[in-house]
C-alpha cells in the first residue's frame, strides 16, 4: 500500500470514530504533513481520496471540513472504490467461503473482458463473503492465471487483493464498473438467503493494472437490503 493510501485510511478512521466530528475543521495540510512525516503533495493525495469519497470538503479561505453526511455512508461503498471488501469494511470481521475454484479456458465473453486469447487459462472463482457472521455478497470472478500467479484456496479464504498487492507486487490503475438490478438466481437464493422474488444488486467490473492490462472481471451480487453505493458530486468552483 502506498503512503498516501495508508494516510487516507487513518484519516478515514478518525472521521468515522469521531476523532474529527461532523462539520469540524480538520488540521491544515502543513500540520498533517508534519504529523505523518510526508510531503504536502502526499498529504494532498490522501485528502483528495477522502474528498472523492464524500467524507470531507474544502472551503476556500476557511479550510477543510468533515462532511455532514460522512457517518451516514460508512456502511456503503463509494462508486469509485474497487480495492476489495476487506479494505472497504475495515473494522468488521470479513471471512470467505470458497464455493468454486477452477482453472479453465475462457469463454468468448471472458476473452473480451480480459482481452486475452482462447488458449490463455483463467481462474474461475465463486466466493461467498460473510461479514460479522452474515452472508453479504456472492462474488463470481475471473483472473488470468499468468497474472494471478499462485492462487490457493487458503488465499481465497482471506483477502485476494492483499495477496495481489503484497505478495505479487501488482497494483491497480483503475476500473470500469456497471451497477444494475437483477433477479435472484439459485446461487443467490442458496447462499444469500434470498427469496425467489427478491431483487439483486449486481456490480459488474473490470479492474486494470497500472500498465492498462485487465486483471479481473467480476460480478458481485448483493441482496437488495444489505448494500448500496454512493457518489459525491462536489462543485469545486465555489
Order of alpha helices (4+ residues) and beta strands (2+ residues): alpha-alpha-alpha-beta-beta-beta-alpha-beta-alpha-beta-beta-alpha-beta-alpha-beta-beta-beta
